[in-house]
Amino acid sequence: MTSAAVPGQPDAVELDGSALPAFCPNPAMPIWSSHPRVFLDVATTGEARCPYCGTLYRLKPGSAPSGHH
C-alpha cells in the first residue's frame, strides 16, 4: 500500500483498541491545521485515512476494539 506523506505528521497514528472511536483532528495536532471533526472506522480494516488532511490512523498490532456495543 502506498501512502502520501503529510508534511509535519508521522506516517501513521497508531491507536489501541481502547482509544476508539478514532477521530481527526486528534488532540496532538496543532490548532492551525484544524478541520471539521470526523470519526474514522478503523475497526473494519485496521486502518482509515482522514478525508480532510490525509492522516492515516491504524490499530496497533495485536490490539482489538473493546468496550463498544
N, C-alpha and C positions, 0 to 999 in steps of 0.2 A: 504494500500500500504506500502510495506517495502522499506526503502531506506538505502543504505550503507552509513555510515557517512564517510566523508573525513576528516582526521585529520587536525586540524587548520582552518577548514572552518565551517560556520554556516550550520544548517540543510538545509536551502533553502535561495536563494537570491530572495527577493520579489521585483517585479517591478510594477510601474504604467504603464498604457497603453501608456502614453506619452514617456516612456523610450524605446519603441520598435523602431527598431528591436533589439531583445536581442542578445548579443554575449558573447562569452567566449574566452579567459580570460577577466574578467572585470577590470576596472581601479583600483579597490581596492585590487586586488590580488598582492602578492609580485612578483617581477620580476623573482626570481629563479624558480617559479612554472609555468613559461610561457610555452605555447604550441601554435601551429598554431591557428589563429583566426577562429572560426566557428560561424555561425549565427544559432540561435535556434528558432524554431517555437513554441512559447508559446501561440499564438493566437488560435490555433485549439482546444487544450485540456485544456489550462490554465497552463500547465507546460511542461518543457522539461529538459532533463539531458544532460550535455556535454559529448560527446563520448570520450574525451581525459581524463578529470580529474574527471568526475562523479558529478560535482557540479549541484545541482538542481536549476532551475530557475522557479519561479512561479509568476503569476499575482496576485497582491494584491486583496483581496476580494472586490467586487463591482467595480473594475476598468475594463475598456474595451479598446481594441485597438482604437486609434484615429489618424486621420490625415494621414492615409495611403490609397493609391488608388490601 
